[in-house]
Amino acid sequence: MFRDLLQSNAKGASKERKSISPTLRSDIYTTIDQSKAWLAGTRGQAGDGVSYAPMLNTIKKHFPHATIGLEALGQIEVEVGVIVGGITNMVLEMSKWEALGGGMAMRTWLDTLVNVYATIPQSSKKEIIARGIVRGINQNTDYSLMTKEFTARIQIISCLKSLCPKIYGAGSEESRQAEAMLSSKLI
């Protein structure tokens, strides 16, 4: 349901734009910083239905149709999926215009996700956040935004493929399934 909003808007935005948004780079890094506190629960928390608003507003600036419906408020997996997918789309959009800069931003973004995820105490909420992260990467991301430059593209794909084993553990069933789904989208 949300994937269509993020993808249809991302495709429309990529057709209309003739150059990179002047604030895209700073918006990416600001939103990444905001997501750290949000996921870790130090400023608001995933699932509270409100504290994702600053991140969503920034994402909407670049992809105006990205939204979280009222029926999804308080659903951690959906909220995390939309925010993760939105930030990932912003990074992929940047990679179209600045291939290596986009690759570096993707590395920063995915390292942030892994590091913040590692700090979350073990609980059922941690499992839901993991599913939300993978959902954002696999279902809410528009890979048509990615650069066509070979070297940067390989760097981005490599970063993306390394995420699931770091979240679920190398060789786990969840990791293999998420990686297979991601691979099917990137081929």
Residue pairs with C-beta under 8 A, 6 or more apart in sequence:
1 69
2 66
2 67
2 68
2 69
2 72
2 78
2 81
2 82
2 85
2 139
2 140
3 85
3 139
3 140
5 65
5 66
5 67
6 63
6 65
6 66
6 82
6 85
6 86
6 89
6 140
6 141
6 142
7 140
7 142
8 65
9 63
9 64
9 65
9 66
10 63
10 89
10 93
10 142
10 144
10 145
11 142
11 144
12 65
13 62
13 63
13 64
13 93
14 93
14 96
14 144
14 145
19 97
20 93
20 94
20 96
20 97
20 98
21 27
21 62
23 61
24 62
24 90
24 93
24 94
24 97
25 94
25 98
25 101
25 105
27 58
27 61
27 62
27 90
28 87
28 90
28 91
28 94
28 105
28 109
29 105
29 108
30 58
31 55
31 58
31 59
31 87
31 90
32 87
32 108
32 109
32 112
34 43
34 54
34 55
34 58
35 55
35 83
35 84
35 87
35 112
35 113
35 116
36 112
36 116
37 43
37 44
38 44
38 45
38 46
38 51
38 52
38 55
38 83
39 46
39 80
39 113
39 116
39 117
39 120
39 129
40 116
40 119
40 120
41 120
43 51
44 50
44 51
44 52
45 51
46 52
46 76
46 79
46 80
46 125
46 129
46 132
47 74
47 75
47 76
47 79
47 125
47 128
48 74
49 73
49 74
49 79
52 68
52 79
52 82
52 83
55 83
55 86
55 87
56 66
56 67
56 68
56 82
56 83
56 86
59 66
59 83
59 86
59 87
59 89
59 90
60 66
60 67
62 89
62 90
62 93
63 86
63 89
63 90
66 82
66 86
66 89
67 82
68 78
68 79
68 82
72 78
72 79
72 82
73 79
76 125
76 128
76 129
76 132
77 128
77 129
77 131
77 132
77 135
78 132
78 135
79 132
80 128
80 129
80 132
80 133
80 135
80 136
81 132
81 133
81 135
81 136
81 139
81 140
82 136
82 140
83 136
84 113
84 132
84 133
84 135
84 136
84 137
84 140
85 135
85 136
85 137
85 139
85 140
85 141
86 136
86 140
87 109
88 106
88 109
88 136
88 137
88 140
88 141
89 140
89 141
89 142
89 145
91 102
91 105
91 106
91 109
92 102
92 106
92 141
92 142
92 143
92 145
92 146
92 147
92 156
93 145
94 101
94 102
94 105
95 101
95 102
95 103
95 105
95 106
95 145
95 146
95 147
95 152
95 153
95 156
96 102
96 145
96 146
96 147
96 148
99 147
99 149
99 151
99 152
99 153
100 151
100 152
100 155
102 146
102 147
102 152
102 156
103 147
103 151
103 152
103 155
103 156
103 159
106 155
106 156
106 159
106 160
107 155
107 159
110 159
110 160
110 162
110 163
113 133
113 163
113 167
114 163
114 166
114 167
117 126
117 129
117 130
117 133
117 166
117 167
120 126
120 129
130 167
130 168
130 174
133 163
133 167
134 163
134 164
134 167
134 174
134 178
137 160
137 163
137 178
137 182
138 178
138 181
138 182
138 185
141 185
143 185
143 186
146 153
146 156
147 153
147 156
157 186
160 182
160 186
161 179
161 182
161 183
164 174
164 175
164 178
164 179
164 182
165 171
165 172
165 175
165 179
167 175
168 174
168 175
168 178
169 175
